[in-house]
C-alpha cells in the first residue's frame, strides 16, 4: 500500500499530464529551433501554454 499524502489519484493524473505537456513542449521547441521550423516552435509554445494553464487552474 502507498502512504496517503492527501492527494487523490486524479490529482496525480493531472500532474502527470502537465509534466508530459511540459516535456513535449521542450522537445518540440528544441526540434523546431534545430530545424528552423515555425510550425514546431508554435506547437511547442501552445503545449507550454496548456501546461502552465493546467497548473494554474487545477491546484490540488
N, C-alpha and C positions, 0 to 999 in steps of 0.2 A: 504494500500500500504506500501511496505517496503521502507526504505530510501535507496538511491543509495550510495553505498560505493566504487564504482569504479571497482567492480568485476562482472564478468558475471556469469550466472548460471552454466556454465560448470566449472568455477573456484571452485565453491562450491562443485560440484560433485567430482572433483579430490581431493580436500581437505578431503572430507568425505571418499573417497576410501583410501586415505593414512592413515587416522586415524583408519579406520577399519582394514587395514593390520597391523598396529602397535598393536592394541588391540588383534587381532588374534595371532600375534607373541608372545605377552606377555603371553596370556593364554596357547598357545600350548607349549611354552618353560617351563612354570611353571608345567604343567601336565607332560611333558617329564622328568623334574627333579624329580618330585614326584614318577613317575612310573619307573624311571631309564631306559627310552626308548630313544635310539639314533635316531630312526625314527622321533619321535615327536620333539626332540631337533633340528634335521636337518630341519624339516618342519618349525619350529618357526624361525630358523636362516634365511631361504630363504624368509620367509614372511617379516622379518625385513629388509633384503637387498632390497626387492622390494619396501617397504615403503620409505626407505631412497633414493633409486634411483628415485622414482617418485617425491619426494620432490625436489631433486637436479635438475632434468631435467625440471620439469614443475613448473616454478616460475612465478606466475601471476604478 
